[in-house]
Amino acid sequence: MDFVTLQVINRPKEETDMMQRRLYPIGIQTFSKIREGNYLYIDKTEYVYRIAHSESSYVFLSRPRRFGKSLLTSTFHSYFEGRKELFEGLAIEKLEKEWIPYPVLHFDMSMAKHMDEKRLKQMLDYMLSEYERKYNCGIADTDANVRLANLIKRAFEQTNRQVVVLIDEYDAPLLDVIHEEKNLPTLRNVMRNFYSPLKACDPYLRFVFLTGITKFSQLSIFSELNNIKNISMDEPYAALCGISEEEMQTQMSDDLDLLADKLKVTRDEIIGKLKENYDGYHFTWPSPDLYNPFSLLNAFADGKMNSYWFGSGTPTYLIEMLNKYGVAPQQIGGQKVFATAFDAPTEQMTNITPLLYQSGYITIKDYDARLGLYTLNIPNKEVRLGLMESLLPHYVPPTETERAATLTAYLFDSIDRGNMDEALQLLQTFLSTIPQCDNTDYEGHYQSLLYVIFSLLGFYVDVEVRTPRGRVDVVLRTHSTLYVIELKLDKTADAAMQQIDLKNYPERFALCGLPVVKVGINFDSERRTLGEWKIEEE
């Protein structure tokens, strides 16, 4: 036995664990850095090859933030530069035989967030100047569109090869003003002007790839680029971004075992926890289940479950748009719609569905091919809890959010133990001691309040659940009990219970496999809290 082997055997356990630990590319979006640094890379290169050799040379992909769009764009960059050494051992190595290097113009528009018209033009100037120096263009005092056209032609002439143009997060300058009638058209015109040469330069272009979160109409942004292929809902590319169940269980198999060992659960249990928290995305149908890559990688890196994707930044425009369209928390998801209702230009939307879908807050859960209807819903536990936390200030003043967080812990404990009476007492006391927001004199406000709070507990909750004789206001399901809840405002708990019995709501849930408990609640609008309640086992 040699000295090196003895060294490994005699290492402390902590050091051995460090040797086993994988390098996760948290926040790293550059393909070359991941490959050269030996970070984990989920192999998507077969898709890269197929897209690069598809019928269309102009391709657009929409995916939510932090879903791998920038890494994919960077992978295209390395591929078209002919950097064969970076792709050793990956799927594309067996597909590509020539590895021809092309001139690549890569514009990351995420650098242009939160800017007015003047600063946006300055940022475009900076991006163009960098490539103009590389290709000895000479910086002319002309518009960005003329400079981009000249740059493409110059790169073509210097290299005698067609040019690849990559535009990542094309819509980043527009997202923060999507709800502003004044600023959106102004910034949109700047970007439309910048992108306008792409069609005219077609003879000089090998490939154009654009990514973004939202889908703007071709008329407004790509008025000249009418030959762009949108692959966002194309089934062959369903797993292009995100991490599929198969990819996780094969390419991350050792990671699953290490995480299960750290959390002292079985491999199947850890897969269940990861699926509950981070899985559930579909961008077409049929589609494999897709995990949010940002959250999944962070969970493996930290060795625990946390709200990574949602906690990395809920766009303010989302909350503002929910307010603008008057969307109640329980109205997010649970819809059956045609594709045109969500895969639609956001600046033409008449409701918030396209923005919620394209931003990743709801996703496709089913498809009825006969009717052409898609079922949309919140993808997983992380997004549901994050949304409810963001909406809680609409029901609890910001000064009380810390107390509300503590309340949810006590509520969870009470309901988890099957003591609904204790939980409602806690809620009654809490609501009676805080200043209330306006517009609380209608039943829907209290339905929304219960929906938000019960969702934060992590239990399954639904509202307006259809039964053969009517609709149940709230259905709450724990691991041991299913609660059928009817709400009244300024009436009595007896009236609520009578409605449950009259319409025989429990009948709808007789086969759920759990005991059914009926709960009738009356809210007192004057006191702005629970007035009285009745609880009966079925």
C-alpha positions in Angstrom: 0.0 0.0 0.0 1.6 3.3 -1.1 1.8 6.6 0.8 -0.9 8.4 -1.2 -3.4 5.6 -0.5 -2.5 5.8 3.2 -3.1 9.5 3.1 -6.6 9.1 1.7 -7.5 6.4 4.2 -6.3 8.4 7.1 -8.1 11.7 6.2 -10.6 13.0 8.7 -14.2 12.4 7.8 -14.8 16.2 7.2 -12.0 16.3 4.6 -13.2 13.1 2.9 -16.7 14.7 2.6 -15.1 17.8 1.0 -13.4 15.5 -1.6 -16.8 14.0 -2.4 -18.5 17.4 -2.6 -19.5 18.5 -6.1 -18.8 22.0 -7.4 -22.2 23.5 -8.2 -22.3 26.4 -10.6 -24.4 28.7 -8.4 -24.7 32.1 -10.2 -22.2 31.0 -12.9 -23.8 31.4 -16.4 -20.6 31.1 -18.5 -20.3 27.7 -20.2 -16.5 27.9 -20.5 -16.1 28.7 -16.8 -18.2 25.8 -15.8 -16.3 23.3 -18.0 -12.9 24.6 -17.2 -13.7 24.8 -13.5 -15.1 21.2 -13.4 -18.5 22.4 -12.1 -21.5 20.2 -12.5 -23.0 20.6 -16.0 -26.3 19.0 -17.0 -25.7 18.1 -20.6 -28.0 20.1 -23.0 -25.6 20.0 -25.9 -27.7 17.7 -28.1 -30.3 20.4 -28.1 -27.7 23.0 -29.0 -26.7 21.0 -32.0 -30.2 20.4 -33.1 -31.2 24.0 -32.9 -28.1 25.2 -34.6 -28.8 22.9 -37.5 -32.6 23.4 -37.7 -34.5 24.8 -40.6 -34.7 28.3 -39.1 -31.6 30.5 -38.5 -33.6 32.9 -36.3 -34.7 31.3 -33.0 -36.5 32.7 -30.0 -36.9 31.0 -26.6 -38.9 32.2 -23.6 -38.3 30.8 -20.2 -38.6 32.2 -16.6 -35.7 34.0 -14.9 -32.9 31.8 -13.5 -34.0 28.9 -15.7 -30.7 28.5 -17.6 -31.3 30.8 -20.6 -28.0 32.7 -20.1 -26.0 29.4 -19.7 -27.7 28.1 -22.9 -26.8 31.3 -24.7 -23.2 31.0 -23.5 -23.1 27.4 -24.7 -24.1 28.5 -28.1 -21.3 31.1 -27.9 -18.6 28.5 -27.2 -20.0 26.1 -29.8 -20.0 28.7 -32.6 -16.5 29.8 -31.7 -15.4 26.2 -32.4 -14.1 25.6 -28.8 -14.2 21.8 -29.2 -12.1 21.2 -26.1 -14.9 22.5 -23.9 -17.4 19.9 -25.2 -15.3 16.7 -24.6 -17.4 14.0 -23.2 -20.7 15.7 -24.0 -23.4 14.6 -26.4 -22.5 17.1 -29.1 -19.0 15.7 -29.4 -20.4 12.7 -31.3 -22.6 14.9 -33.5 -20.4 17.8 -34.6 -17.5 16.9 -37.0 -16.3 20.2 -38.3 -16.2 22.7 -35.4 -16.0 25.7 -37.7 -15.3 29.0 -35.7 -17.7 31.8 -36.5 -17.5 35.5 -35.4 -20.0 35.8 -32.5 -21.7 39.0 -31.3 -23.1 38.3 -27.8 -25.3 41.0 -26.2 -26.5 40.5 -22.6 -29.4 42.8 -22.2 -29.7 42.0 -18.5 -27.1 44.7 -18.1 -29.7 47.2 -19.2 -32.2 46.8 -16.4 -33.8 49.7 -14.5 -32.7 52.3 -17.1 -34.4 55.4 -18.7 -34.1 56.1 -22.4 -30.8 58.0 -22.1 -29.0 55.4 -20.0 -30.3 52.6 -22.2 -28.8 54.2 -25.3 -25.6 54.6 -23.4 -25.5 50.9 -22.5 -26.1 50.0 -26.2 -23.3 52.3 -27.1 -21.0 50.5 -24.6 -21.9 47.0 -25.9 -21.4 48.0 -29.6 -18.1 49.8 -28.9 -16.6 46.7 -27.4 -17.1 44.7 -30.7 -16.3 47.7 -32.9 -12.9 47.9 -31.4 -12.4 44.1 -31.9 -13.3 44.3 -35.6 -11.7 47.7 -36.2 -14.9 49.4 -37.2 -14.2 52.8 -36.0 -16.9 54.3 -33.8 -19.3 56.4 -35.8 -21.7 58.9 -34.3 -24.8 57.2 -35.7 -27.8 55.3 -34.4 -27.4 51.9 -32.7 -29.2 50.1 -35.6 -26.8 51.5 -38.2 -23.8 50.6 -36.0 -25.1 47.1 -35.5 -25.6 46.6 -39.3 -22.0 47.9 -40.0 -20.6 45.7 -37.3 -22.2 42.6 -38.7 -20.9 43.4 -42.2 -17.4 44.2 -40.9 -17.1 41.0 -38.9 -18.2 39.1 -42.0 -15.7 40.8 -44.2 -12.8 40.3 -41.8 -13.4 36.6 -41.1 -15.0 35.6 -44.4 -17.5 33.8 -42.3 -21.2 34.5 -41.5 -21.9 36.0 -38.2 -23.7 34.6 -35.1 -25.8 37.1 -33.1 -26.8 36.1 -29.6 -29.1 38.3 -27.6 -29.8 37.2 -24.1 -32.7 38.6 -22.0 -33.8 40.8 -24.9 -36.7 42.1 -22.9 -34.8 43.0 -19.7 -34.9 46.8 -20.3 -38.7 46.6 -20.7 -39.8 44.4 -17.8 -39.7 47.0 -15.1 -41.9 49.4 -17.1 -44.3 46.8 -18.5 -47.1 48.4 -16.5 -46.2 52.0 -17.4 -48.1 53.5 -20.3 -45.6 56.3 -20.7 -42.1 54.6 -20.4 -42.9 51.3 -22.1 -43.4 52.7 -25.6 -40.3 54.9 -25.3 -38.0 52.0 -24.3 -39.7 49.6 -26.7 -38.9 51.9 -29.6 -35.2 52.1 -28.6 -35.0 48.3 -28.6 -37.0 47.9 -31.8 -34.6 50.3 -33.5 -31.6 48.3 -32.2 -32.9 44.9 -33.4 -34.1 46.2 -36.8 -31.0 45.4 -38.9 -31.2 41.7 -38.2 -33.4 40.8 -41.2 -31.6 43.1 -43.6 -28.3 41.5 -42.7 -29.6 38.0 -43.4 -26.9 37.3 -46.1 -24.2 37.9 -43.5 -25.8 35.9 -40.7 -25.3 32.2 -39.8 -27.5 32.1 -36.7 -29.5 34.5 -34.5 -30.7 33.3 -31.1 -32.8 35.4 -28.7 -34.0 34.6 -25.2 -36.3 36.4 -22.9 -38.9 36.0 -20.2 -41.9 37.7 -21.9 -43.2 37.4 -25.4 -43.6 40.8 -27.0 -45.5 41.0 -30.3 -43.4 40.9 -33.5 -45.1 44.2 -34.5 -43.8 46.0 -31.5 -40.3 44.7 -31.1 -39.3 42.7 -34.2 -41.3 44.6 -36.8 -38.8 43.6 -39.5 -37.9 40.2 -38.2 -40.9 38.3 -39.3 -39.0 35.1 -39.9 -38.1 34.3 -36.3 -39.0 30.8 -35.0 -40.4 30.7 -31.5 -39.5 27.3 -30.0 -40.8 28.1 -26.5 -43.7 25.6 -26.8 -42.1 23.1 -29.2 -42.3 19.6 -27.8 -38.8 18.6 -29.1 -37.3 21.3 -26.9 -39.5 20.9 -23.8 -36.5 20.0 -21.6 -34.1 22.6 -23.1 -34.0 24.6 -19.9 -34.5 23.3 -16.4 -33.5 19.8 -15.1 -35.7 16.8 -15.8 -36.4 14.0 -13.4 -34.3 11.6 -15.6 -31.4 14.1 -15.7 -31.5 14.5 -11.9 -31.6 10.8 -11.2 -28.8 9.9 -13.7 -26.4 12.9 -13.9 -27.0 13.9 -10.3 -27.4 10.4 -8.8 -24.4 10.7 -6.3 -25.7 14.1 -5.3 -29.0 12.7 -4.3 -27.4 10.1 -2.1 -25.2 12.7 -0.4 -28.1 15.0 0.2 -30.3 12.1 1.5 -27.5 11.1 3.9 -27.0 14.6 5.1 -30.8 15.1 5.8 -31.0 11.5 7.3 -33.7 10.3 4.9 -33.9 7.7 2.2 -33.1 8.4 -1.5 -36.8 8.1 -2.4 -37.8 10.5 0.4 -35.3 13.1 -0.7 -36.6 12.8 -4.3 -40.1 13.3 -2.9 -39.1 16.5 -1.0 -37.2 17.9 -4.0 -40.2 17.2 -6.3 -42.6 18.8 -3.9 -40.6 22.0 -3.6 -38.9 22.5 -6.9 -40.5 20.3 -9.6 -43.6 20.7 -11.6 -42.8 22.9 -14.6 -44.0 22.2 -18.1 -43.6 24.6 -21.0 -45.6 22.5 -23.5 -47.5 19.2 -23.4 -46.5 16.5 -23.3 -43.4 17.4 -21.4 -41.2 15.8 -18.8 -41.4 17.2 -15.3 -38.9 20.0 -15.0 -37.1 21.1 -11.8 -36.2 24.8 -11.3 -32.4 24.5 -11.8 -31.5 27.5 -9.6 -33.4 26.1 -6.6 -32.3 22.5 -7.2 -28.6 23.3 -7.4 -28.8 25.6 -4.3 -30.5 22.8 -2.4 -27.7 20.4 -3.2 -25.0 23.0 -2.5 -26.5 24.0 0.9 -27.7 20.6 1.9 -31.1 21.8 2.8 -34.5 23.0 1.3 -35.0 26.7 1.1 -36.9 29.3 -1.0 -34.1 30.0 -3.4 -35.7 31.0 -6.7 -38.5 33.0 -5.2 -36.2 34.5 -2.6 -33.7 35.6 -5.3 -36.1 38.4 -6.2 -39.8 38.7 -6.8 -40.1 41.4 -9.5 -42.0 44.4 -8.2 -43.8 44.6 -11.5 -45.5 41.3 -10.8 -47.1 42.5 -7.6 -48.1 45.8 -9.3 -49.7 43.9 -12.1 -51.6 41.7 -9.7 -53.0 44.8 -8.2 -53.7 46.4 -11.5 -55.8 43.5 -12.7 -57.4 42.9 -9.3 -56.3 39.3 -9.0 -57.1 37.7 -5.7 -54.6 35.1 -4.3 -56.9 32.2 -4.9 -57.4 33.3 -8.6 -53.7 32.6 -9.4 -53.7 29.3 -11.2 -56.4 26.7 -11.5 -57.4 27.8 -15.0 -58.3 26.0 -18.2 -57.4 28.2 -21.2 -56.3 28.1 -24.8 -52.7 28.6 -25.7 -53.5 32.1 -27.0 -54.4 33.1 -23.4 -50.9 32.6 -22.0 -48.5 32.2 -24.9 -49.3 35.8 -25.9 -47.6 39.2 -26.2 -47.6 40.7 -22.7 -48.0 44.3 -23.9 -51.4 43.4 -25.4 -52.7 41.3 -22.5 -56.1 42.0 -21.0 -55.5 39.9 -17.9 -52.4 38.8 -16.0 -52.2 35.2 -17.2 -49.5 35.7 -19.9 -47.2 37.5 -17.4 -47.8 34.9 -14.7 -47.0 32.0 -17.1 -44.0 33.5 -18.8 -42.5 34.6 -15.5 -42.8 31.1 -14.1 -45.5 31.6 -11.4 -47.9 29.3 -13.1 -47.2 26.5 -15.5 -48.9 23.9 -17.7 -50.3 21.0 -15.6 -52.5 19.2 -18.2 -53.8 19.4 -21.7 -57.1 18.4 -23.2 -56.2 17.6 -26.9 -59.9 17.2 -27.8 -60.8 20.7 -26.7 -57.4 22.3 -27.1 -57.5 23.5 -23.5 -54.4 23.8 -21.2 -54.7 23.6 -17.4 -52.5 26.1 -15.7 -51.5 26.1 -12.0 -48.8 27.1 -9.6 -45.8 24.7 -10.2 -44.7 23.7 -6.7 -44.5 24.5 -3.0 -41.7 27.0 -3.3 -43.6 29.2 -5.7 -46.9 28.9 -3.8 -45.4 29.9 -0.5 -43.4 32.7 -2.0 -46.4 34.1 -3.7 -48.5 34.0 -0.6 -45.7 35.7 1.5 -45.5 38.5 -1.1 -49.3 39.0 -1.0 -49.6 38.8 2.8 -49.0 42.6 3.2 -52.3 43.1 1.5 -54.0 41.6 4.5 -51.6 42.4 7.3 -49.8 45.7 7.7 -46.0 45.6 7.0 -45.3 46.3 10.7 -47.1 43.1 11.6 -45.5 40.7 9.1 -43.1 39.3 11.7 -45.9 38.6 14.1 -47.8 37.0 11.2 -44.9 34.7 10.5 -44.9 33.6 14.1 -48.6 33.1 14.0 -48.3 30.8 11.0 -45.9 28.6 13.0 -48.4 28.2 15.8 -51.3 27.7 13.4 -49.4 24.9 11.7 -48.8 23.2 15.0 -52.4 23.4 16.0 -53.9 22.2 12.7 -51.2 19.6 12.3 -52.3 18.2 15.7 -55.9 18.2 14.5 -56.9 21.1 16.8 -58.8 23.4 14.5 -60.6 25.1 17.4 -57.3 26.2 18.9 -56.1 27.4 15.5 -59.2 29.6 15.0 -58.8 31.1 18.4 -55.2 32.1 17.6 -56.3 33.6 14.3 -59.2 35.5 16.0 -56.9 37.0 18.6 -54.3 38.0 16.0 -56.7 39.6 13.6 -58.4 41.5 16.4 -55.2 43.2 17.5 -53.8 44.5 14.2 -54.8 47.5 12.2 -56.8 46.3 9.2 -56.6 47.4 5.5 -59.5 48.9 3.8 -62.2 47.1 1.8 -62.8 44.3 4.3 -66.6 44.5 4.3 -67.1 41.6 1.8 -66.9 37.9 2.2 -64.3 37.4 -0.6 -61.7 39.4 1.5 -61.9 36.8 4.3 -61.8 33.9 1.8 -58.6 35.4 0.3 -57.2 35.9 3.8 -57.7 32.3 4.8 -56.4 31.1 1.5 -53.1 33.0 1.9 -52.7 31.9 5.6 -53.5 28.3 5.0 -51.2 28.2 1.9 -48.4 29.6 4.1 -48.8 26.6 6.4 -47.8 24.3 3.5 -51.1 22.4 3.5 -53.2 21.8 0.4 -55.9 24.5 0.2 -58.4 25.3 -2.5 -61.4 27.6 -2.8 -64.8 27.6 -4.6 -64.5 23.8 -4.9 -67.3 22.4 -7.0 -69.7 19.8 -5.6 -72.9 18.3 -7.0 -75.0 20.9 -5.1 -72.8 24.0 -5.0 -69.3 25.3 -4.2 -67.4 24.9 -1.0 -65.8 28.2 0.2 -62.5 26.6 1.4 -61.2 23.1 1.4 -58.1 22.4 3.6 -56.3 19.0 3.5 -53.7 18.0 6.1 -51.9 14.6 6.4 -54.7 13.4 8.6 -57.9 15.4 8.0 -59.9 17.1 5.3 -61.7 20.3 6.4 -64.8 21.5 4.5 -65.1 25.2 5.5 -68.0 27.6 4.8 -67.7 31.3 5.5 -70.3 33.9 6.3 -70.0 37.6 7.0 -72.1 39.2 9.7 -74.4 36.2 10.0 -73.9 33.2 12.3 -71.7 30.1 12.4 -75.0 28.1 12.5 -76.0 29.6 9.1 -72.6 28.5 7.7 -73.0 24.9 9.1 -76.6 24.7 7.8 -75.4 25.4 4.3 -72.7 22.7 4.6 -75.4 20.2 5.7 -78.1 21.4 3.3 -75.9 21.0 0.3 -74.2 18.0 1.7 -70.7 19.2 0.8 -68.9 16.3 2.5 -70.4 13.9 0.0 -68.0 15.2 -2.6 -65.0 14.1 -0.5 -66.3 10.7 0.8 -63.6 8.8 -1.1 -60.7 11.0 -0.2 -59.4 8.5 2.4 -59.4 11.0 5.2 -61.9 11.9 7.9 -64.0 14.9 6.9 -64.5 17.7 9.4 -67.1 20.5 8.8 -66.2 24.0 9.8 -68.7 26.9 9.8 -67.1 30.4 10.4 -68.8 33.8 10.7 -66.6 36.9 10.3 -67.5 40.1 12.2 -67.0 43.1 9.8 -67.2 45.6 12.7 -64.5 43.9 14.7 -62.7 42.8 11.5 -61.9 39.3 12.8 -63.6 35.9 13.3 -66.8 36.3 15.2 -67.8 32.6 16.0 -67.3 29.2 14.5 -68.7 25.7 14.7 -66.7 22.4 14.2 -68.4 19.1 13.6 -66.9 15.7 12.5 -68.8 14.1 9.6 
